[in-house]
Amino acid sequence: MRRNPRTKEVSDRRGAPRIEVGGAYSMRLDPRDGREPLQCPVIDYSVTGVRLKLPDDVPLPQDVQVLIGEMSHNARIVWRKDGVIGVDFIDEHHSLYY
């Protein structure tokens, strides 16, 4: 199988390995602008961020909060394409695992 050289470049920039879950789990994304948090299926995640599928193509601010059960993480949307967003946890990168 032939690998796309761009795929290698993207994976080399990641701060931690990603775990694919293909939408089997969800997280809430709080835009912190008065709207209710959005329930978003998780495509993959790592200790430093998450890739989420948006329920609708909704406008969101760059700085958001990711809610996981009773935990919350300050986060930043770092990319967006076709209803999928890449989110970087900007604090407490390791708190999910320790």
N, C-alpha and C positions, 0 to 999 in steps of 0.2 A: 504494500500500500504506500502510496506517495504522500508525504506530509506537506502541507502548505507552509512555506517559510514564515509567513506572517503569523501563523498560529504559535510557532516557537517564540517569536518576538513578544507576543502578548503574554504567554505563560511565563517568560523570563522576567517580566515586569511585576508579576504578582508577588506580594509579600508573604504569602502562605499558600499551601496546596488547597485546592477547591474540592469539595465533596458534592457530587451531583445527587440531587434528590428528585428532580423532574416534576415538581409541583405536588409532591406527596404531603408536604407541610406548608404552613403559611405563617406569615408574620404580619403585624400591623405596622403601618407606616403613618406617622403623625406629621402632617405638614406644619403644625404649630401656628396656624393662621385662623383658628376658629372652627374649621371644618372637623368633622369626625375622622378618626383614623381610618385608613383604607386597609382592608384585608387583602393581602397580596400573596399568591402562591410563590414558594421559594423554588428557584431553578437550581441554584447551587449556592454554597456558602463556604466561608473559611473563617478563621479567627479574626481576620482583618476586614471582612466585608461580606456582601451578599448580592446575588443577582435575583431580582424579583420581576414577576410578570404583573403589570398593572391591570386592575379590573376594567378600566377604561383608559383612554388616552387623555388623562387629566393633566392640567397644568400643575406643576409642583415647584416650590422654591428649591434652591440648591441645598440649603441646610434644613434637615428634617430630623425626626427622631424615630428610631426603630424600636418597637415594643415587642418583647418576647416574654410572654407570660407576665410576671410582675416586674421584670427587668426592662430598663430602657437604655438605649445608646444614642448619644449624639452622633449624627451621621451626615454625610454629604453625598449627594447624587453626583457621580463623576462622569457618567455617560448615559445616554438614552437612545434607544433605537427600536422602532416598531412595537411600542407597548412594553418593552423590557428595559429595566434600568439597572445600572451597576451602582451599588451603594458602598461607600467606604466608612467603616466605623472610625470616627476621629478621636475617640477616647476609649479607654478600657478594652483595648484589643484582645486581651487574654481572659477577660472576666467570664466568658462563656465556658471556659474549660478549667478554671482554677477556683 
